[in-house]
Amino acid sequence: MYYSLGNENNMFKIGFFIFIKRGDVIVRKWSSIEEEFVRLDDEIEKGYIKGVKMMDFDLYLGPYPYERFNI
């Protein structure tokens, strides 16, 4: 994953690798103070992970071509 910081004249990219396996959910929140993705409190993170696994957020996502999804 990578993202850019700065403005048009002074921009740099930051990146990092995320290694996950099937069923993993990674939850991070953008911190404008630290200018990076940070972890949430454990209880909040667990709530988001549960919501992802229960597909609670799917209603708000764009269409996905499931015919290309290899199960």
Secondary structure, DSSP 8 states (H G I E B T S, - for coil): -EEEEE-SSSEEEEE------TT-----EEETTTTEEE---HHHHHHHHHHHHTTTTGGGS----GGG---
